[in-house]
Amino acid sequence: MMRIVTLVENSAGAEGCIAEHGLSLYIETAKHKLLLDAGQSDAVIKNAKTLGIDLTDVDRLFLSHGHYDHSGGIIAFHEMNPTASIIMHRRAPERHYNHRKFIGIDPRILEIENLRLIDGDMRIDNELFLFSGVTGKKYVPEGNKRLLMYQGTKKVPDDFAHEIYLVVSCEEKNILISGCAHNGIVNIVERYEEIFGSYPDIVISGFHLRKKHWPYRARDLKTITDTAKALLKTGSLYFTGHCTGEPAFEIMKEIMGDKLFHLHSGEELPL
């Protein structure tokens, strides 16, 4: 039986589980036990224990992109499960910044023996597929403008080529899983459609529409509403949280209705 549990997310869910600014998903299929991201701390370890999930059984951890709030629990995870593969895009270890603040991954992760850096699409088996290379520019999050990377000796706007996306096919369901969708969730879903010829049944991802200060500007609101309308047309079911932000979620929920649901720390998705 397939299971997906939100191990870490910004908002409180299951009793006794830690909520923090970060994301981690536990995914169990017929063949695999997986993690997609690991939050920003060892909360992923503590929450798994609270929920009775044995992370020593996990065979792969996928890092969706090179930011601390998705990679911070990797070292703690590796210490308890040194045999699991850690898979990320080859550019994920580059130096990433939010204006002046470093938001990249812990360099100790690069010393992990089972680390695998990938570049491009990759079929793992009949259940798992990874892709990257999203080039569409529809409804790109406004929050990207503060995010930078080093190119040589200079900081330049991050191009988010370090994002990867996991496709899980199990029990006749095709599930697309992302981290923050910096490349724009509509563009990511359309890239999926280019590869597979149809839209996924379920999409799980942050939408990176969160802002620290309310109200949103007119162009922010347009991005939010246009994104919701485009996603509704796909017919897919969406689960979101983390970097989406509560105001953006509420606006999108009004448009998408029963096609959009919120992730919460420690809760299992009703697949």
Buried (B, 14 or more C-beta within 10 A) or exposed (E): EBEBBBBBBBBEBBEEBBBBBBBBBBBBBEEBBBBBBBBBBBBBBBBBEBBEBEBEEBEBBBBBBBBBBBBBBBBBBBEBBEEBBBBBBBBBBBBBBBEEEEBBBEEEBEEBEBBEEBEEBBEBEEBBBBBBBBEBEBBBBBBBEEBBBBEEEEBEEBBBBBBBBBBBBBEEEBBBBBBBBBBBBBBBBBBBBEBBEEBBBBBBBBBBBBBEEEEBEEEBBEBBBBBBBBBBEBEBBBBBBBBBBEBBBEBBBEBBEEBBBBBBBBBEBEB
